[in-house]
Amino acid sequence: MTTLVHRVRTLFRKHRPPRWLVFAVSFTVLLYITRTVNLEWGLPYPMHPDERNMAVSIMQMECPRLFEPGCMDPDFYAYGQLPLYLAWFLVSALHFISGRTGEAISFDEATMALRIISAAAALGTGWLIWLSLKLLVAKVRLRNPSREEKNTGSGSPSRFLFALGIPVVFSPALIQLAHFGTTESLLMLSYIALGYYSLRLFYRQLQLLRYATITGLITGLSLATKVSALPYVAIPVIAMVLAYRYTPRKKTEQHREWVRKLIRKLLLRVGYIALFAGIAGVVGLLGSPYNWLRFSQFMGSMTFESGVGFGTIKVFYTRSFEYTAPVFFQFGVILPYALGLPVLALGIAGFFLLPWRHRGYTLLRAMFLLYFLSQAFLYAKWTRFIAPVFPILVLFALATLNSFYTTLLRRWPHGRANTLLRIGAVVTLLFVSVPGIAILRIYAEPDPRYTASEWIHKNIPDGSYILAETANVIDIPILPPNTETPFPPRNYTYISFDFYNVDSDPLIRMQLDEHLARADYIFVNSRRVFRNHTCFEPPSLRPKALLSFNQQLPIPIYTPLLDQQERCRRLADKYPRLQEYYARLFTSGEYRLVGEFASFPGIRIGPVRLLELPDENAEETWTVFDHPVIRIYQRVQK
């Protein structure tokens, strides 16, 4: 046995794989695992409304004859057609391989195809974040390097640079959005790709012609994915301007000749910008053809979507944005959860502290401000609206860590201090990665809607009268997937009630009184109604973890002229009947909380809950699709 171990060690030493290969394989495997763990969550039910709409569009696409009017028309124009076509071809290829050509596409197949595309895009985003970081901090060999380019870092990637892949692997937003079959992962991939190729242009690894062609393709594909990618067009233009290097006139060169050369260079750069714009426009039209083949329907959809975004069209699912303050809202209830507080703090620090004369960091700042500010001042402030800036902030955070670590390493290159520094670096990276590790628990545990459904069938007797909130995509109870024995039939009277219009419709108000007089149980399916219309906080039955930490920042997320008390007063004046209903439900003692089901991000070892990061206070779409909190109340007295 000793001889065998010695031979294996000798063989490994002689044929030790290079460090970069070990990193590439392990990094890719970890990205794959975190982006695809329980990718089939929620199926066969349509848990995510945007994902559902896209899947239904894929199911109805058909093309009996090529170039026939209506061929591959998804009849859905809120998003571009490119992700729908990708998913359709993916499922069709699977049908062809399995000998099921011509078979109709099922909802599960369409949804899984969309999620596979999102997961693949998230994996690519992870790689581009790290490669962009490598360009920012690693020395690039140039014929005539500038002072900035001489001081970009140290040679080949260091071990710490390899270790910085850990926070990329465990980024909460990149993990969650990889599990949603929507457009956000594709948009993040294309945005960071523009940044990566722009950095390569700065370091003379790309010629302008090739850069204009590549970025034109990327931008066109982004526009074919979603029209909101229109700000992407500015990034290559900014990069080509920043990449311009002024050449002073030589003493031996005539002034007229120097001016002629300068004009030629400027005209050539304008030509490259025009080439980029032309490629982006053509690819955008070809990738999403029904935006112009069905232009009136497309513009009708865009008019409605823009009205919702700007707040000129008020719908029930945007009430969480009433009285919210731009920028403060995103930094209060979106970014702390999407990135985790450690990465957010490091990203903000890097934005302000990293060198301002460095063209790479200047470009990243422009990318962040351009897209973030174009979305932050909209009335609707969903998490997905600022998803493309998540990789940019992660990149700032990693560059900050690298700068801090390399500075300390130069000061203490040897000895005990160096050893302590390395240990501190490992601890820091693990601490920064905790929110991402914790969010994997959401997909490792059963969906709260399944656990709540099992509890309902075990504990609520036949003949019960149940009052529940509607507009939560799907009503419970539902049968968990892969259940060998279905639930026994229950003779429930189930009322899926419209609470959103209680205060605006007298008939609905009367119906609510009738249902309350008969209800034995009340289901609060998520936070969407009580948090958006009242200031009441429901009691909780959940046991505390050893460490529980809410990531919400203590900053005002409402308009500066409106504090929390004033907001509560306005909500009470605007929704008096809902105030009365939730006060009665939560505080009167007439009802008691008998069931609470949640799957917050956390870390558990066996039955011991070491850490929990409650995120119900986050922007609601962060939680209500894949891990809502479900509460069940029982009437105490009639």
N, C-alpha and C positions, 0 to 999 in steps of 0.2 A: 504493500500500500504506500509506504514511504517513497519507494522508487517511482511509483506511478505519479505521485504528487510532484516529485522532483522533475520528472520528464515533462509534465504539463507546464510547470513553471518555466522550465528552460525553453519549451516551445513558444510560450507566450512572450517571453523576453525577446526571442529571436524574431518573432513575427507580430510584434505589438502593433495594433492598428494606430494610425495617426490620431492625434487628439481631436482634430476637426471632424473626422469620420465618426468617432464615438459620440461627439456632441450632436452631429447631424442626425444620427439614428435615434439616439435617446430623446432629443428634442422633438423630432417628428412623432415618435411613438407616444410621448406624453401629450402632445397637442391632439393627436388622434383620439386618445382615451378620453381626455377632458371634453372634447367637442362632440363625442358620439355616445357617451355613457347614457343609457336609457333613452336613446333618440326617439323611440316610439312612444314616449310618455303621452298619456291622455287618450290615445287611440283605443277604440274606434270613434271617439266623440270629438266634435269640433270645439276644442277648448279655446282656441285663439281666433277671434273674428276675422282678422285680415288674412290669416292662413286659410281659414275656411273659404273665404271669398275667392282666393287664388286657386284653391283646390277645385272648387266647383267650376271655375272657368276652364281649368284644364280638362275636366270631365266632359264638358260640352263642346270642346274643340274637335272638329272633324274636317276632312278634306277628301271627299270622294274623287274629285278630279283636280289636278294641279292647275293653278291660276284661275280656278273658277271663283266667281264673286262670293265672298264670305268664307273662302277657304282659310281655315285656322283662325277664324275670328273669335276671340275669347268673350266678346260682348262684356268686357270689363275694362274700364279705361282709367281707373284711379291710379294704377301703376302701369309701367311699360310692359310690353309683351315679351321681352327677352327672357326673364326668369320663367315665364309660363311655357315658352317654347322649349327651353332647356329641360324643364321637368317633363314635358310631354314626350320629347325625344328619348329621354332617359327611360321612361316607363315603356315606350314603344320598343326600344331596343331590348329591354328585358322580356317583353312579350315575344319578340322575334326569336330570341335565344331559347326560350322555353317552349316554343312551338305553339304560342297562343296568339298568333297574328290575327288582327281584326277584332279581338276581344275588347269590350268596353273597359275603360280605365275606372277603377274603383276609387272611392274617397281615400281609403288608406294608402293606396299606391301613389296617388297624386300628392298627398301630404308628406309621405316618406321621401318622395323624390325632391320636393321642395326643401325638406330638412337636410337631406344629403347634400344638396347644393349649398345651403347655408353653412353646414359643417365644413365642407371643403373650402369654402371662401374664408371661414374663420381660421382654418389651418394655414391657408396662404397668408392671411393677415398677420398671424403670429410670426411667420418667417420673415415677412417684409419689415416688421417692426425691428427684429433683431438685426437684419442686414442693414437697415437704415442707421441703427445705432452704431454698427461696426464702421460704416462710412463716416459717421460723425466723429468718432473717437480714435480710429486707427489711422496710422500714417499712410499716405498714398504717395507713391513714387511718381514724380512729375519731372519733366525736363526743366521747367523754369518755375519752381514753386514759389508762391508768395509767402510773406511772413505768416499769414494766417494758416496756410497749408503746411508750413513747416512745423507748426506747433499743434497739430491735430491729434497727437497721441503717440503711442508707442507701437511700432511695427505690427507684427501679427497679433491676432486676438489673444488676450491674456486669459488666464483661468477665470478671473473675475468677470471678464466680458462673457465668457461661456456661461458662468453662473447666473448672469443677469437674464438668461432665458427663463429662469424659474418664475419671476413675476409675470412674464408674458404668458406662460402656460396657465397660471392661476389668476387670470384677469376675470372678475365677475361678469362684466358686460359681454366680453367675447365668448364666455361659456354659455351664458343664457341666450344670447341672440343666435348662437349656433344651433340652439334647440328650437328656434322658431323658423318655420318655413316661410319667411317673408323676405323683404328686400334689403334689410339693414346690414346683414353680413356682406352682401355683394357691394353695397355702397361703401362700407368701411374698407373693404379690400381695394377697391378702385381708388379711394382717396389716399390711402397710404402708399399705393403704387405710384401715384403721381408724385408724391413726396420723395419716394425712393429714387425714381428715375431723374428727378430734378437734382438730387444730391449727386448722382452719377454725372450729370451734366456739369455741375460745379467742379468736380474733380477730374474733368476731362476724360472720363471713361466712355462718353457718348459724344458723337458729333451732332451738330444741330439738326441736320436732315433726319438722322435716325431718331433723335429725341422728339422732333415734331411729329414723325410718323407714329411712334409708339404711344405718345401721350394723346394724339388724336384718336387712335383706336380705343384707348382706355376711357377717354372722356365720352366718346360716342357710345360705347357699351354702357357707361353709367347713365347717360341720357335715355338709352333704350330700356334701362331698368326702372328709372323713376325720374320724372321731370324736375323734381326738387334738386337734382344733381346739377342744375344749371350753374350755380356758383363755381363748380369745378373748372369751368372754362377759363377762369381768371388765373388759376395756378400755373399752368405752363407759360402763360404770357408773363406773369411776374418772374418766373424762373429764368426765362430767356432774357429779360431785362437785367436781372441780377447777375446773370452769367456774362454780361458784356464787359470786356476789359478795355479800358481806354488806353490807346497807344499814343504817347506824345510824339511830336514831330522830331525827326532826327536832324542834326545840324546840317548834314549833307543833302537833306531832302528839301526840295522846293515846296513852298507853301501851297501852291495850286495842286501839285501832285498829292500832297498829304490830305488836302480837303477832298479831292476826288476819291481817294481810298476810303476816307471816313464815310462819305456819302454812299459809296458802294457797300460798305459793311452794314450801314443802317438799313439800306434798301433790301439787302439780303436777309437781314433779321426780320424785317416786315414781311418779306415773302415767306419765311418759315412760319411766322405767326399765321399768315393767311392759309398756308398749307395745313397747319394744325387745325384751324377752324373748319376748313373744307372737309377734311377727313372726319372730324368729330360730327359734323352735320350729316354727312352721307351715312356713316355707320349708325348714327342715332335713328335716322329715318328707316334704314334697312332692318335694324334690330327691333324696331317697334312700328311696323308699317301701318297699323290701323289707327295710329294717332293722326295720320293725314288721309287715309282711305275712308275713315269714318270721322271726319274732322268735326262735324256738328255734334256727334255724340261725345267725342273726346273733349270738346270745349264745354259742353254741358256738365260733364263730370268734373273738369277742372274748375269751373265756376262754383260748383257746389263745394268741392274740397277746399278751394281758396277761401270761400265764404266761411267755412267752418274754422279754417286756420286763423283768419283775421278776426273772427268773432262777429261778423256781420250776419251770419246764420247761426242761431243758437239751437243746439241740440242737447238732449239730456246727458249724453256722454262727455260733454265738455264743461259741465258745471263745476268740476274740481278746479277750474282755472279762474273762477270768479274772484276778483279783487287781488289776483296774484301779481307780484312785482317781477318784471323781466330781470334776468341775470341772477337776482337773489333767489328766485324759485329754483333755477337750475343748480346753483351752488348749494342750496339748502336741502332739496329732496330728490335730486337726480344723481349728480356726480358723486356724492359720498357713498351711495349704494352701488352705482354702476362701476366705480373704480376701486372703492374701499378708501377709507380715510387716509391710510399711509401713502398710497399712490397719489391721491389727490393733493395732499400736502406737498409731496416731493415734486409733483408736476407744476404746481403753482410756484414753488420756490425756483424750479428750473426756468420757468417762463421769465422770471424777473432777474435771476442771478447769473444765468449762463451768459457767455460773452455776446455782447450786442453787435460787435463788428464781424462776427462769424456769419457768413452768408447762409450756411445750413440752418442755424438757429433762427436767423431772420426769416427765412422761408417758412419754417415751422410756425413761428409766431403769426406770420401772415395767413397761413392755412387755418390756424385755430380761430383767429379773429374774424376772418372772412366768413367762414361757415357758421361759427357760433353766433355772431352778432346778427347774421341774416335770419336766424331761426329764433333767437332768444326773445325778440320783441313781438313775436306772434301772440295772439290770444291763446291758441292751443299750444301747450308746452309739453307734449308727450316726450317720453324718453327717446323714442325712435327718431325724433326730429333732430337731435344733436348727436346721433350715433357716430357719424363719420369723424367727430373730433376725439372720440375715446382713444383711438390708437395714438393720436398726436400727444395727448396728455400722458399716456403711458410712456411714450418715447422721451418726453421731457423728464419724467420721473427717473427713468433708467439712466439717462445722461447725467442727471444730478448725482445719483448714487455713484456712478463711475468717476465723476470728477472729484467727489469727496474722498472716495477710496484711494484713487491714484495720488491725490495730494498727500494724504497721510502716509501712503506707502513710500513716497519719495523721502519723507521725513524720517521714517523708521524702516529702512530697508532690511534690517537684520535684527536678530536677538529676540528677547522675550516680548518686547513691544510689538514686533512683527507678528509673532504667534498670536498674541491677544487681538491684534487687528484682524487677522484672518478669522478667528473665532467670532469676533464681533460682526464681521461681514456676513458670515453664515446665519447668525441669529437675526440680523437685520433683514436678510432676504426672506427668511422664514416668516418673520413678523409681517413684512409687506405682503406676503402671499396668503396670509390667513383668511381674508375675506373671500378669495377665490376658492380656496380649499373648502371653506364652509358652505359655499353655494352648491357644491356638488352633492350635498346632502339632500337637496330638493329632488334630485333625480335618482338618488339611491333609495329613497323611501317611497312608499305608496302615496299617490295623490290624495290630498285631504278630502276630495269629493268622493273617493272610493271608501276611505275609512269612515267618513260620515254616513255614507249609504249603508255600510255594514251595520253601523251602530243603530241606524234608524230601523232597519228590519229586525234587529234583535231586541230593541227596547221600546219602540212605539207600537202600541197594540192596534189590532184591527178596529176599523170604524172610526179612527181618529180624524179630526178635522184639522187640516194643516194650512197655515197661511204663510206664503213664501214670497220673497222679492223676485220680480221678473227682471229681464234684460241682463242676465249673467251668462249669456251664451248658451248654457245648458242648465236645466233644473235637476236637482237631486230629489230622490235617490236614483242612482244609476248602478248598473251591474258592472263590477270590476272585470277587466279583461281576463281571459284564460281561467274563468271560474268554472270548475267542473260541475257543480250543482247550482242551478239558478236559485235566487231568493224565492222563498214561498210567496205566493200572491197575497197582497195586503189590500183590504178594502178601505183605502184611504180616500177621504175627500180632500183633494189637493188643489189649492187656489194659488196660481202664479199671478201675483197682483202687481199692478202698475202704481208704485209709490211715487214715481216721478211727477205725476200730474194730480196728486191729491189736492194740492192747494190751488190749482187752476181750474178744476172741473168739479162742480157741485155733485154731479152724479157719482163720480168716483169716490168722493168724500162720503156720500151716503152708503155706498157699497162697502167701504172700509169699516164703517160702524157695524154693519150687518155681519161682516166676517169676524170682527173682533168679538162680537157677542157669542159666536159659536166656536171660535178657534180653541183647540186643545194645545196645539204646539205652533210656534212661530219660528220660521227659519230665516236667519240673517245670512244670506249666501256669500256676502263679501262686504267690504267697507264702502262700496260705491255710493250707497244712499246716505247712511247716517253721517259719514265724514264730509260729504259734499253739501249737506243741507243743514247740519246742526253742529253744535260744539260738544255734544254728549260723548263721553267715553264709556264704552261697555265694560262691565267687570270681566275678570279673567279667571279661568280654572287651571291655567297651565302652571305646572311646577317650575320653579326657577332652576336654571342651570347653575353650575358652580361659578360661571362667569357669564353675565348677560350684559350686552352693550348695544345701545341704540346708536346707529351711525349718523343720525340726523344732526346737522350742524346748528348751533344756537344762533342763527341769523334770521332776520325777518323775511319771510317768503311772501308776505302780502304787501300791497302798495304802501309806500313810506308814510302816507297820510292816514293810513288805516291800521291801527293796532289790533291785536287779537280780540280784545273786548268789544271794540267797535264793529269788527266783522261779525262776531257772535250776535250783536244786537241787530245788525242788518239782516242776518239770516233768520233771526227770530221774527222780524217784521215781514220778511218775504215769504217764509214757509211756516206759518203759525201752526198749521195742522200737523205737519211732520214733527215740529218741536214737541207738541203735546203727545204724539204717538210714541216717540223714542224716550221721552221722559217717563211715560207710563211703562214702557217695556224695560228700561234699564234701571230705574230708581224707585218705582212705586211699591215694589214688593208683590205686585199682583202676578208677576211672572218670575220664574227663577231660571238661571242658566244651568242646564243639565248636560250640555255637550259643547265642547269647543275643540275644533280640529284645525291644526296648522302644521306647516312644515317649514319653519324658518331656517335660514342658513345657520349652520352650526357644526360642531365637531363632537362626535359621540364615540366612546369606546365601550362596546357592549351596552349594558343598561345605563351606564354613567354618562350623563350629558355634561361634557366639560365646558363647552362654549356655545352660546347662542347669540345670534345677531338679529333681533327682531326688526323687520323691515316693513311693517304694515304702514308706517308713516311715510314711506317713500311715495313718489308719484305713482298713482294707482296702477298703471299698466305694468309697472315693475313686478307687481305681486298677483293681480287678480287673474291672470291667465294661467300661470303654472303652479302657484302656491297660495291660493286665497285662504283667508281665515274664515271658517264657517262656524257659526254659533247657533245653538238650538235652545229655545226657551219653552218651558212648560208652564201652563196656567196653574197657579197655586189655588185660586178660589174662583168660583163662578157666581 
